[in-house]
Amino acid sequence: MLKRLLIIVLGLYALTSCMENHPTPVGPQQMVFSAVASHSTKDIITTTTYPTDVPFVVESVYYNDSKKGTEGSSFMTRQRISFDQSSGVWKPQTEHYWPEGGYIQFYAASPDLPQVTIDPEHGVEAEWEIANEEDAKVDLCFAETTEKCALHPVAVPVVFYHALSQVCIKARTLKDYSFSQKENGVIQANAITVVLDSVRLNGVISAGHFNQELRSWTYGDPIKKADYKVFDSEEGLALKTDRYENPIFSVIGTMLIVPQRIPEDATIDEWHHIQIRTSTTDTTTGKVLSDITYSIPKFSSIPLAVYCNRLVLDYKYTIRLALGMEDSELSATVTDWTETREIILGDE
């Protein structure tokens, strides 16, 4: 029995030694990607990460040595990269494998549209036009990275930046206008509400050519401009105050705009009305003596360049409108895409 047990142990040892001395060969590794955000996000309204349902495109060049001073060869030509739910990574439409040595320079663009191209030497370029409000919801992003093939990451990190500027428009009432007064046994109550009806952004540059290598925009001749309907409501939006009578800002529109120096004739046009309900009540009997509601229409056209003279790519600009019985007021601030810091324009 002891002899039989010894034979089994020796057999297991021999098998283990064989396995340790002859590891299974590892072949070329398939190339996959991870899409992440920089300080910013892909979508301007709903998400904080790159959405898995929006494919992007990649081109890459292979270099024997570091990129500088060497001649490269095309490695990946406009590959559509889609998210694979089963593996949790982004995969190209055609399988690619890592070379044993050298370097690969990657450029990525989002979204995958015909007007968005990638030059393998200079990066993303785009002929971009924002003709209407629907176009102003589409983001344009770019990314680049260089990876050493011998020490490549598990997934190529695609860190997207925004080629456009984000413009957020908010509105508030100038103050709480409601009041009541008591005199000779009669209370007069005046419920006064500022109601926003419509906001237009007029005369901004709407089209241009983006170049990733230069991080710049150029514009055609003549320069294309557009008017955008930021907000429009038949019933209107009542601008409110908090319980301490402090005006509350309401977000009325967020758009993606071509980066630019704001034209001098660009304006913010807004329509609002003052809704007034005035009633008188006999304090002795409680009888309502009168109850009348009427409204006063108001309109203002404010030069935008006075408050915000330029839009820079990958930044967020917040335009704040304050409306009421007096002349409308406007202020503007610039922040990074996720508002971790704020600069009041004109004071920077």
NORWO-V597475 format. One record per pair of residues at least 12 apart in sequence whose ideal C-beta (glycine too) atoms are under 10 Angstrom apart, sorted by the first residue. I is the first residue (numbers start at 1). GAP is how many residues later the second one is. Records with the same first field share a line. If there is no record, write none. Layout:
I = GAP  GAP
This chain:
27 = 70
28 = 68  69  70  71  72
29 = 68  69  120  123  125
30 = 59  61  62  65  66  67  68
31 = 27  29  44  45  48  60  61  64  65  66  67  68  73  75  116  118  121  124  125
32 = 49  52  55  56  57  58  59  60  63  64  121  122  123  124
33 = 23  25  46  48  49  50  56  57  58  59  73  75  110  112  120  122  123  124  125
34 = 16  49  54  55  56  119  120  121  122  123  124  125
35 = 14  15  16  17  19  20  21  46  48  54  55  73  75  106  108  120  121  122  123  124  125
36 = 13  14  107  119  121  122  123  124
37 = 12  13  104  122  123  124  125  300  301
38 = 103  105  121  122  123  124  276  298  299
39 = 120  122  275  297  298  299  301
40 = 99  101  119  120  121  122  126  274  275  276  296  297  298
41 = 98  100  119  121  125  296  297
42 = 12  14  68  69  97  99  118  120
43 = 94  96
44 = 92  93  94  95  118  120  122  123  124  210  211  212  272  293
45 = 92  121  123  206  209
48 = 290
50 = 33  40  60  91  93  108  109  110
51 = 32  59
52 = 30  31  32  33  36  38
53 = 29  30
54 = 28  29  56  57  58  85  87
55 = 24  25  26  27  28  35  38  55  56  57
56 = 23  24  25  26  27  34  52  53  54  55  56  60  85  86  87  102  104
57 = 19  21  22  23  24  35  36  50  51  52  53  54  55  56  59  60  61  67
58 = 18  19  20  21  22  23  32  34  38  48  49  50  51  60  85  98  100
59 = 15  16  17  18  19  20  46  47  48  49  50  58  59  60  61  62  64  65
60 = 12  14  15  16  17  19  32  36  44  45  46  47  48  58  60  84  85  86  87  96
61 = 12  13  14  15  16  42  43  44  45  46  59  60  85
62 = 12  13  14  37  40  41  42  43  87
63 = 12  39  40  41  42  83  86
64 = 35  37  38  39
65 = 36  37  38
66 = 36  37  80  82
67 = 36  37  38  54  79
70 = 32  33
72 = 30  31  32  33  48  49
73 = 29  47
74 = 46
75 = 21  24  27  29  30  31  45  74
76 = 16  18  20  28  30  31  44
77 = 17  41  43
78 = 15  31  34  39  40  42
79 = 12  13  14  15  17  29
80 = 12  13  14  32
81 = 12  27  29  31  75  77
82 = 30
87 = 68
88 = 67
89 = 65  66  67
90 = 18  65  66  68
91 = 64
98 = 49  51  52  54  58
99 = 50  51  53
100 = 49  50
101 = 47  48  49
102 = 45  46  47  48
103 = 43  44  45  46  47  49
104 = 41  42  43  44  45  48  52
105 = 15  16  18  39  40  41  42
106 = 12  14  17  37  38  39  40  41  50  51  52
107 = 12  13  14  15  16  17  35  36  37  38  51  105  106
108 = 15  16  33  34  35  36  37  48  50  51  52
109 = 14  15  16  17  31  32  33  34  49  51  54  101  103
110 = 14  29  30  31  32  33  48  50  52  53
111 = 27  28  29  30
113 = 13  14  15  25  27
114 = 13
115 = 12  13  14  25  94
116 = 12  24  25  26  47  94
118 = 24  26  94
119 = 92  93  94
121 = 92
122 = 89  90  91  92
123 = 19  20  21  87  88  89  90  91  92
124 = 16  17  18  19  20  37  39  86  87  88  89
125 = 17  38  84  85  86  87  88  89
126 = 14  16  37  38  82  83  84  85  86  91
127 = 80  81  82  83  93
128 = 12  35  36  78  79  80  81  82  89  128  130
129 = 77  78  79  91  95  97  129
130 = 34  74  75  76  77  78  94  96  98  125  126  127  128
131 = 75  76  93  95  97
132 = 74  94  95  96  97
133 = 68  93  95  96  97  99  120  122
135 = 71  72  91  93  120  121
136 = 28  30  31  65  70  90  92  94  117  118  119  120  121  122
137 = 117  118  119
138 = 26  118
139 = 21  23  24  25  27  117
140 = 20  22  23  24  70  116  118  173
141 = 17  18  19  20  21  22  23  173
142 = 16  17  18  19  20  21  68  69  70  73  171  172
143 = 13  14  15  16  17  18  69
144 = 14  15  17  68  69
145 = 12  13  14
160 = 154
161 = 51  54  152  153  176
162 = 94  97  151  152  153  154  175
163 = 45  47  48  49  52  54  93  95  96  150  151
164 = 46  53  91  92  93  94  95  147  149  150  151
165 = 52  90  91  92  93  94  95  145  146  147  148  149  150  151  152  169  172
166 = 88  89  90  91  145  147  148  149  150  151  152  169  170  171
167 = 34  37  61  63  86  87  88  89  90  141  144  148  149  150  151  152  165
168 = 62  83  84  85  86  87  148  149  150  151  152  165  167  171
169 = 30  32  59  61  62  81  82  83  84  85  86  99  101  148  149  150  151  152  161  163
170 = 78  79  80  81  82  83  84  148  149  150  151  152  161
171 = 23  25  28  59  60  66  68  76  77  78  79  80  81  82  99  101  148  149  150  151  152  157
172 = 22  24  67  68  69  74  75  76  77  78  148  149  150  151  152  157
173 = 19  20  21  22  23  65  66  67  68  74  75  76  77  99  101  149  150  151  152
174 = 20  65  73  147  148  149  150  151  152  153  154  155
175 = 19  66  70  71  72  147  149  150  151
176 = 16  17  18  64  65  66  68  69  70  71  148
177 = 13  14  15  16  17  64  97  99  147  148
178 = 12  13  14  15  63  67  98  99
179 = 12  13
180 = 98  99  101
182 = 99  101
183 = 97
184 = 98  99
185 = 96  97  98  99  100
186 = 94  95  96  97  98  103  104
187 = 92  93  94  95  96  102
188 = 90  91  92  93  101  102
189 = 88  89  90  91  92  102
190 = 86  87  88  89
191 = 84  85  86  87  88  102
192 = 82  83  84  85  86  104  132  133
193 = 43  45  46  47  80  81  82  83  84  102
194 = 42  43  44  45  46  47  53  78  79  80  81  104  128  129  130  131
195 = 38  40  41  42  43  44  76  77  78  79  80  100  103  128
196 = 35  36  37  40  41  42  43  54  56  74  75  76  77  125  127
197 = 34  35  36  37  38  39  40  73  74  75  76  100  101  102
198 = 31  32  33  34  35  36  38  39  54  71  72  73  74  101
199 = 29  30  31  32  33  34  38  53  54  69  70  71  72  73  120  122  124
200 = 27  28  29  30  31  32  67  68  69  70  71  101
201 = 25  26  27  28  29  30  52  54  56  65  66  67  68  103  118
202 = 23  24  25  26  27  61  63  64  65  66  67  99  102
203 = 22  23  24  25  59  60  61  62  63  64  66  100  101  102
204 = 21  22  23  24  51  53  54  56  58  59  61  62  63  100  101  107
205 = 12  14  15  18  19  20  21  52  53  54  55  56  57  58  61  106
206 = 13  17  18  19  20  21  22  51  52  54
207 = 12  13  16  17  18  19  51
208 = 12  15  16  50  51  52
209 = 49
210 = 48  49  103
215 = 44  97  98  99
216 = 43  97
217 = 41  42  43  94  95  96
219 = 39  41  42
223 = 37  40
224 = 34
225 = 35  38  40  41
226 = 31  32
227 = 39  40  42
228 = 25  27  29
229 = 24
230 = 22  23  24  25  38  39  40  89
231 = 19  20  21  22  39  40  90
232 = 20  21  39
233 = 19
236 = 35  36  37  39  59
237 = 13  15  35
238 = 12  37
239 = 13  33  82  83  84  85
247 = 75  76  77
249 = 69  71  72  73
250 = 71
251 = 67
252 = 18  67  69
253 = 66
254 = 62  64
255 = 62
257 = 54  60
258 = 53  55
259 = 51  52  53  54  55  56
260 = 49  50  51  52  53
261 = 44  48  49  50  51
262 = 41  42  43  44  45  46  47  48  49  55
263 = 40  41  42  46
264 = 39  40  41  42  45
265 = 38  39  40
266 = 36  37  38  39  42  43
267 = 33  34  35  36  37  38  39
268 = 32  33  34  35  36  39  40  51  53  60  62  64
269 = 30  31  32  33
270 = 28  29  30  31  32  51  53  58  60
271 = 26  27  28  29  52
272 = 23  24  25  26  27  28  49  51  52  56
273 = 21  22  23  24  25  26  50
274 = 20  21  22  23  24  49  50  51
275 = 18  19  20  21
276 = 16  17  18  19  20  49
277 = 14  15  16  17  18
278 = 12  13  14  15  16
279 = 12  13  14
280 = 12
296 = 29
298 = 25  26  27  28  29  30
299 = 29
300 = 21  23  27  28  29  30
301 = 27
302 = 17  19  25  26  27  28
303 = 27
304 = 15  26  28
306 = 24  26  39  40
307 = 12  13  22  23  24  25  26  37  38  39
308 = 22  23  24  25  26  37  38
309 = 23  36  37
310 = 24  35
311 = 23
312 = 22
314 = 22  23
315 = 19  20  21  22  28
316 = 17  18  19  20  21  22  23  26
317 = 15  16  17  18  28
318 = 13  14  15  16  17  21  24  27
319 = 12  13  14  26
320 = 12  13
331 = 13  14  15
332 = 12  13  14
333 = 12  13  14  15
334 = 14
